[in-house]
Amino acid sequence: MFSYFFSAVLLIALGLLGTTAGAHRLWAHRSYSANLILRIILMLCQTLVGYSCIYDWVLDHRIHHKYHGTDDDPFNYKRGFVYAQIGTYMLSKNPRRQEIIKEIDMSDLEQDKVVMFQKRFFWVLMPILNLLLTINAPAEYWGEDLLVSFMVIMCLRIPVAFHASWLVNSARTIWGMVPNDRFFSDSNLAFIIKKSHWHEYHYTIPWDCLTNEFGSYNCGCSTIFIKIWAAMGWAYNLKTIDARGIRQGLTKSANTGKPVVECLNEVAEEMMQYQPEDKFVDLLRVTK
């Protein structure tokens, strides 16, 4: 029985890594670049979730950021957690969706052969990776019962994987504080999580590769893996900005009258130009 649950947990973790480090940070926000090997691995991991290809996931997420908190946001947090988590998948699509899609630049993904390969063959890859191989593995290699494998690997794992991945878009309603609020004692979540204004930072600087999807910064499995890949040379052009850079961006905005986001982007670009080739990987204390 242990092999079933070990397999399920491992597959959920791989699928979530493909969503967070892959679909979200790499493809949706371009917070770092990846070589071909890493892009293929992340594509296969994201396929293990099974509900959409990378292209469609990124499209919805970019719409989410562009229209954040409005009626055109497919994960509008103002309509509550249930809507942000599953509402967009259960209700009819926004009648303006086709018009909105035309406003989203997807040219970078259309030039990525790994993404477009998955998009084209998703309904071939998904059943093979997500169902046939994963259900058969416990029975084939560990002699487990095929029916139990089906119940645990498919009927239990897939809903958990779906909801874990959907949290990337709905996490704001759980971990985020309403702007200008200092306390959240009206929520029982105070006993199990720490709320913050983390989401405001992410929606201001979505390209920071150190921003965790679930309310923290510079920690978490996805961030650790990105740093490991950077040390291996698989990930490069890691985009981030430190406290000094943020202060410079805010000062520049105050002095010039330019939007804060524009100034932060300019400062981050300037900082990246002066980073050495052997960029320091903070967590591992090694160089690339």
C-alpha positions in Angstrom: 0.0 0.0 0.0 2.9 2.3 0.7 4.0 2.1 -2.9 0.7 3.5 -4.1 0.8 6.6 -1.9 4.5 7.1 -2.5 3.8 7.1 -6.3 0.9 9.4 -5.9 2.8 11.9 -3.8 5.8 11.8 -6.1 3.6 12.4 -9.2 1.8 15.3 -7.5 5.1 16.9 -6.6 6.5 16.5 -10.1 3.3 17.9 -11.6 3.3 20.9 -9.2 7.0 21.6 -10.0 6.1 21.6 -13.7 3.4 24.1 -13.0 5.3 26.4 -10.6 8.8 26.4 -11.9 7.7 25.6 -15.5 4.4 27.0 -16.7 4.4 29.9 -14.1 7.9 31.2 -13.6 9.6 30.1 -16.9 6.9 30.4 -19.5 4.3 32.8 -18.1 6.6 35.4 -16.6 10.0 34.6 -18.2 11.7 34.9 -14.8 14.6 32.8 -16.1 15.7 31.0 -19.2 16.2 27.2 -19.5 18.1 25.0 -21.9 16.4 22.4 -24.0 16.8 19.5 -21.5 15.2 21.4 -18.7 12.4 22.7 -20.9 11.5 19.1 -21.9 11.7 17.9 -18.3 9.4 20.7 -17.1 7.0 20.1 -20.0 6.7 16.4 -19.1 6.2 17.3 -15.4 3.5 19.8 -16.3 1.8 17.2 -18.5 1.5 15.0 -15.4 -1.1 17.4 -14.0 -3.3 16.6 -16.9 -5.9 19.4 -17.2 -4.3 21.7 -19.8 -1.3 22.2 -21.9 1.4 24.9 -21.1 0.2 27.2 -23.8 -3.4 27.4 -22.5 -2.3 27.6 -18.9 0.0 30.6 -19.7 -2.7 32.3 -21.7 -5.1 32.2 -18.8 -2.5 33.3 -16.4 -1.4 36.3 -18.5 -5.1 37.3 -18.8 -5.3 36.9 -15.0 -2.4 39.3 -14.5 -3.5 41.8 -17.2 -7.1 42.0 -15.8 -6.3 41.2 -12.2 -9.3 41.7 -9.9 -11.8 42.7 -12.7 -14.7 40.9 -14.3 -12.3 39.9 -17.2 -10.0 38.1 -14.8 -10.8 34.4 -15.1 -9.6 33.9 -11.4 -11.1 37.1 -10.0 -10.3 36.9 -6.2 -13.0 39.5 -5.5 -15.6 36.8 -6.2 -14.2 34.5 -3.5 -11.9 31.5 -3.1 -14.3 29.0 -4.7 -14.6 31.0 -7.8 -10.9 31.7 -8.0 -10.1 28.0 -7.5 -12.7 26.2 -9.7 -15.2 28.7 -10.9 -13.6 29.5 -14.2 -13.5 25.7 -15.1 -17.1 25.1 -14.1 -18.9 28.2 -15.5 -19.3 29.4 -19.1 -16.4 31.4 -20.5 -16.3 35.1 -20.5 -18.2 36.3 -23.7 -15.3 38.7 -24.3 -12.7 36.0 -24.1 -11.9 35.9 -27.8 -11.5 39.7 -27.8 -9.3 39.5 -24.7 -7.1 36.7 -26.2 -6.2 39.0 -29.1 -4.7 41.5 -26.6 -2.3 38.8 -25.1 1.1 38.4 -26.7 1.9 34.7 -26.9 4.6 35.0 -29.6 7.3 33.9 -27.2 5.6 30.6 -26.6 4.7 30.1 -30.2 8.4 30.2 -31.0 9.2 27.6 -28.3 9.2 24.2 -30.0 8.8 22.3 -26.7 5.6 24.2 -25.8 4.1 23.9 -29.3 5.0 20.2 -29.5 3.1 19.6 -26.2 0.2 21.8 -27.4 -0.1 19.9 -30.6 0.2 16.4 -29.1 -1.3 17.1 -25.6 -4.2 14.6 -26.0 -1.6 11.9 -26.9 1.0 12.7 -24.2 -1.5 13.3 -21.4 -3.2 9.9 -21.4 0.1 8.0 -21.8 2.0 9.9 -19.1 -0.8 10.8 -16.8 -2.9 7.6 -16.9 -1.4 4.6 -18.6 2.2 4.7 -17.4 1.4 6.0 -13.9 -1.4 3.6 -13.1 0.5 0.6 -14.6 3.8 1.3 -12.7 2.8 0.0 -9.2 1.3 -3.1 -10.7 4.2 -3.7 -13.1 7.2 -3.0 -10.9 5.9 -3.7 -7.4 3.2 -6.3 -8.0 0.4 -4.2 -6.6 -3.3 -4.6 -7.4 -4.2 -2.8 -10.7 -7.6 -1.7 -9.4 -6.2 -0.2 -6.2 -3.5 1.5 -8.3 -6.3 3.0 -10.5 -8.2 4.3 -7.4 -5.2 5.9 -5.7 -3.1 7.0 -8.7 -6.1 8.3 -10.7 -9.1 8.9 -8.6 -7.2 10.3 -5.6 -4.1 11.8 -7.2 -5.6 13.7 -10.1 -8.1 15.8 -8.0 -5.3 16.7 -5.6 -3.0 17.5 -8.4 -5.6 19.7 -10.1 -6.4 21.7 -6.9 -2.7 22.1 -6.0 -2.0 23.5 -9.4 -5.1 25.7 -9.4 -3.8 27.3 -6.2 -1.2 29.2 -8.2 -4.0 31.4 -9.4 -6.2 31.4 -6.3 -3.5 31.6 -3.6 -4.1 35.3 -3.2 -7.4 34.7 -1.5 -5.6 32.6 1.2 -2.2 34.1 1.7 -2.9 37.7 0.7 -4.0 40.6 2.9 -6.3 43.3 1.6 -4.3 46.4 0.8 -3.8 48.7 3.8 -5.0 46.0 6.3 -2.6 45.2 9.1 -4.7 42.5 10.9 -6.8 39.6 9.8 -8.2 38.3 13.0 -11.5 37.6 11.4 -10.1 34.6 9.6 -9.4 31.2 11.2 -6.6 30.9 8.7 -4.5 32.9 11.2 -3.9 29.6 13.1 -2.4 27.8 10.2 -0.8 30.3 7.8 0.9 33.7 7.8 -0.8 36.3 5.7 1.2 39.1 4.0 1.2 41.6 1.2 3.3 39.1 -0.8 0.7 39.0 -3.6 1.0 42.8 -4.2 4.8 42.3 -4.7 4.2 39.4 -7.2 1.6 41.4 -9.2 4.0 44.4 -9.3 7.1 42.4 -10.1 5.9 39.1 -11.6 9.3 38.3 -13.2 11.1 37.8 -9.9 12.2 34.2 -10.0 12.6 34.0 -6.2 8.9 34.8 -5.5 7.1 31.7 -4.2 3.6 30.9 -5.5 2.2 30.4 -2.0 3.1 33.5 0.1 6.9 33.4 0.7 10.1 34.6 -0.9 13.4 33.0 -1.7 12.4 29.7 -0.3 10.3 26.7 -1.3 11.0 23.7 -3.5 10.6 25.4 -6.8 13.0 28.2 -5.9 15.5 25.6 -4.6 15.3 23.6 -7.8 15.7 26.8 -9.9 18.9 27.5 -8.0 20.1 24.0 -8.4 19.5 24.1 -12.2 21.3 27.4 -12.3 24.3 25.8 -10.6 24.2 23.0 -13.2 24.0 25.5 -16.0 20.5 24.4 -17.1 18.9 27.7 -16.0 20.3 31.1 -16.7 19.3 34.8 -16.9 17.7 34.5 -13.5 15.7 37.7 -13.0 15.4 39.2 -9.5 15.8 42.5 -7.7 17.1 43.1 -4.2 16.0 45.6 -1.6 18.5 48.2 -2.8 17.2 47.9 -6.4 13.6 48.4 -5.2 14.6 51.5 -3.3 16.3 52.8 -6.4 13.2 52.1 -8.5 10.9 53.8 -6.1 13.2 56.9 -5.9 13.4 57.0 -9.6 9.7 56.9 -9.9 9.3 59.7 -7.4 11.9 61.9 -9.2 10.8 61.3 -12.7 7.0 60.7 -12.3 7.2 57.5 -14.3 5.1 54.5 -13.2 6.7 52.5 -10.4 6.6 49.2 -12.3 8.4 50.8 -15.3 11.1 52.2 -13.0 11.5 48.9 -11.2 11.9 47.1 -14.6 14.5 49.6 -15.7 16.5 49.2 -12.5 16.3 45.4 -12.7 17.6 45.5 -16.3 20.5 47.7 -15.3 21.4 45.4 -12.4 21.3 42.3 -14.6 23.8 43.9 -17.1 26.4 44.1 -14.4 26.0 40.6 -13.0 29.1 38.4 -13.5 28.9 35.3 -15.7 29.6 33.1 -12.6 26.6 34.5 -10.9 26.5 33.6 -7.2 23.8 31.0 -6.4 22.9 32.1 -2.9 21.3 28.9 -1.6 24.1 26.5 -2.6 27.0 28.9 -2.2 28.4 27.8 -5.6 28.9 29.6 -8.9 27.5 28.8 -12.3 
